[in-house]
Each structure stands twice: as C-alpha cells, then as structure tokens.
Amino acid sequence: MKLSMLQHDRSSAVLLGMACGDALGAGYAFAGPLPPDVPIGMRGDSDGDVAGRSATGAHWAAGEWSDYTALAVPVAQAAADGLDLSAESTLDIIAAEWVDWATTAPFAGLQLEAALAGSDPTAAGVRRKAREQHGRLGRSAGSGCLLRTAPVALAYLHDPGALAAAARELSDLTHCETDAGDACVLWGLAIRHAVLEGELDMRVGLDALPPARRQLWSARLVHAEGRQPRDFTRNGWVVQALQGAWSAIVHTPDTDSSQFRRGLETAIRGGGNTDAVAGAAGALLAARWGLAAVPSEWRRQVQGWPGLRGADLVRLSVFAAHGQDTNEAGERKNFRLHVVG
C-alpha cells in the first residue's frame, strides 16, 4: 500500500509511541490515582517511591518498556518479514519467541506467565497452556493481549478485514475470552484509521465485531467518554484498560500534537495498570500525530527487550507497514530487520 508522507510519518511513530507510554507508565504502575499537579517522567524502580513493578520483585531501568511492548516485537518482526500473521506457521514463530522471552522475563501477568512459562514453543502449545489456565481461573481477559496488536494494525493497513482476523488470532493464543479478542480488534482498527485518516475514532471497528457484541462495546465506549481514567479501577482487565486509554484521550484537548504527551500523563494519573493504559493511548495518539509529537527526551530514554531503543522501533514500524509490499514483478520486498534473537 502506497502511503502519503503524512501517513508514512504517522505509521512510523506507532511502536515508539506505544513503548513510550508503556515505559512511562511502568514507573507508576499500581501506585493509585495521582493528583493533576504531580509531574510525570521516565523513572525506574530506584527513582523514588515507586509502588509498581518493584513490588513484584522485578527491576527495570528508567525508560525501559515492560512485557507489553516486548511481546509486540516478534509480531512486528513477522510483519516486517511480510508473513501472514493469521497463519499457523507464523504464529509458531511468534510463540517460540514469546516462550524464549518468558525464560528471562522479569514480570508478566498471571495469564501470560501460565501460557508461556515452560510451554511447548509452538502456537498449539501456548494455546493449550492458556486454556488450562483459563479453566482453572474461569477468566483470561487481562490486558496482556492488547498492545501486541499494534504491529498487526501496521501490517494490514491495506486490509481491515485481515487486520481484524489476525488481531483476534493473536489474542486467542494466550487469552481465551471474547472480550480480549474484541478489544484487540477495536484498538487495531482505530490505529489503522488514525494512520490513514489522521483521526481518533474508536468506533470504526464496531462493525468488525460479531453482531451480538456491537451494542455492548458501543455502550462501553460511551461509558469511557463519560468517566475519567481513575474511574476504571479494574484496568488489569482488557476492557477497562481500553476504556481508560480512550477516556484519557477524549479528555485531553486535541488542539495540537502536545495531545500525545498530555494524553499519556492523563492516562498515568488515573492509576492502576498504567503501563498498559498509557501504552494503548500512546500507540493511538502517535498514529494520529506522528513522530514529532513524541518528546525528544522520551525518544532518547526508551529502551527494552531484546536490546532495542526508540530509533529501532521507528525502523521496525516502517518495515512492518511495508512488509506486504511487492515489486513490479510481484515479489515481496525484503525489509527484514534482525532485532530478535
């Protein structure tokens, strides 16, 4: 798909914007709602009274992204390679990278940990472990499935139907509930719309949901628009993570590109699962405003597994958005960037 200069700029910012929100939020995770005058900045677990991931025994550096962005990297690599993200062979590649990541990951949610730790490194193996965990707990709609949908949106800018199908397939690897897949479809299609049209609209994906689910999600979006991020106290649940992100966006004036920074700060001040909420808001706002909206100090600081920095995510976004391109002979162009393994 041939992109205009503005569309190219917006698409190249998606993974960087997501990672910045994730890394920014990681320093405040589970610390509770914050007053509006509290400054927000990149910080690690040694920077003051951080009640987030250090409470789990994990340690991270200032600007380091969490498991949310880490799990998106293999998906972006597969997209950059032009692979069909719905194909079982591609899901096997992604699952193997995730299982490898889980051997050294400092932290992951309960559902992710159960699905990946010690699993057979195939899509079928991960699904089996995920379903076993779902059977034990009776739920599996945590927010761990959401952010890895961002590169799916980039891979299928040309095909919203394929985007929706791949987003749900990828979610179903580790999260069995319909809510999880629905949230990934809605968010992925909203990112696509922001890249292509320069507009923020979470409702563009409603028609891609099963008919019986559309009214429910329409009501959830209305609820998000009538509440503040702090009101979504169960934002470890993917539904409230998405509602919190959308609430932060719609309650941040969209007068200029500073909406990116202000929207992320609003998301983080809401408290709770701030890395997921701010990461979701960051990808969508970056898809709307482009690279220039991401503060330069955040670009310099952000980094994480597997040894990448902000500039690497920009390149990976570009490659993911063009991985399906072909040359005049109909052969796929080689955009491979070796960043995994």
Secondary structure by P-SEA (a helix, b strand, c coil): ccccaaaaaaaaaaaaaaaaaaaaacccccccccccccccccccccccccccccccccccccccccaaaaaaaaaaaaaaaccccccaaaaaaaaaaaaaaaaccccccaaaaaacccccccaaaaaaaaaaaaaaccccccccccccaaaaaaaccccaaaaaaaaaaaaacccccaaaaaaaaaaaaaaaaaaaccccccccccccccccaaaaaaaaaaaaaacccccccccccaaaaaaaaaaaaaaccccccaaaaaaaaaaaacccaaaaaaaaaaaaaaaacccccccaaaaacccccccccaaaaaaaaaaaacccccccccccccccccccc
